[in-house]
Amino acid sequence: MRTNENNVFGEPLKPCSFKPLTGYYRDGSCRSEADDMGMHTVCAVMTAGFLEYSRARGNDLSTPRPEFSFPGLKPGDHWCLCSLRWLQASLDNCAPLIVLEATHERALEIISLNELVKHAWKTPNDSQTKPQ
């Protein structure tokens, strides 16, 4: 992963997931460059509800696809989502929580920081999210 990528707080981007291996570049990061037209920038924590929501809209993320080395996602997995898909899910009250430190700053081109913070995933060690 390139080290000059930043998260939504302007800090170095943290990895989203290595198992399953996520990211547009399948490097564990939600980093994004111009060739990532879908802007896979939001590090989201999968839920059964979101996986069903996504399947109903034509993007089945839960079925394994061995031919693409894709294991299929299950609730609790972290995955880099397209910013527009996450925003659509948010508008439909189905958005999964977000790991803000692993969400690329390009997500801010589509989603406000306030909206992202409202959906912040807190680890068991977190006592609070970052200030707005």
Secondary structure in CASP SS format (residue, H / E / C, confidence):
PFRMAT SS
TARGET T0000
AUTHOR 0000-0000-0000
METHOD secondary structure of the structure
MODEL  1
M C 1.00
R C 1.00
T C 1.00
N C 1.00
E C 1.00
N E 1.00
N E 1.00
V C 1.00
F C 1.00
G C 1.00
E C 1.00
P E 1.00
L C 1.00
K C 1.00
P C 1.00
C C 1.00
S C 1.00
F E 1.00
K C 1.00
P C 1.00
L E 1.00
T C 1.00
G C 1.00
Y C 1.00
Y C 1.00
R C 1.00
D C 1.00
G C 1.00
S C 1.00
C C 1.00
R C 1.00
S C 1.00
E C 1.00
A C 1.00
D C 1.00
D C 1.00
M C 1.00
G C 1.00
M C 1.00
H E 1.00
T E 1.00
V E 1.00
C E 1.00
A E 1.00
V E 1.00
M C 1.00
T C 1.00
A H 1.00
G H 1.00
F H 1.00
L H 1.00
E H 1.00
Y H 1.00
S H 1.00
R H 1.00
A H 1.00
R C 1.00
G C 1.00
N C 1.00
D C 1.00
L C 1.00
S C 1.00
T C 1.00
P C 1.00
R E 1.00
P H 1.00
E H 1.00
F H 1.00
S C 1.00
F E 1.00
P C 1.00
G C 1.00
L C 1.00
K C 1.00
P C 1.00
G C 1.00
D C 1.00
H E 1.00
W E 1.00
C E 1.00
L E 1.00
C E 1.00
S H 1.00
L H 1.00
R H 1.00
W H 1.00
L H 1.00
Q H 1.00
A H 1.00
S H 1.00
L H 1.00
D C 1.00
N C 1.00
C C 1.00
A C 1.00
P C 1.00
L E 1.00
I E 1.00
V C 1.00
L H 1.00
E H 1.00
A H 1.00
T C 1.00
H E 1.00
E H 1.00
R H 1.00
A H 1.00
L H 1.00
E H 1.00
I C 1.00
I C 1.00
S C 1.00
L H 1.00
N H 1.00
E H 1.00
L H 1.00
V H 1.00
K H 1.00
H C 1.00
A E 1.00
W C 1.00
K C 1.00
T C 1.00
P C 1.00
N C 1.00
D C 1.00
S C 1.00
Q C 1.00
T C 1.00
K C 1.00
P C 1.00
Q C 1.00
END
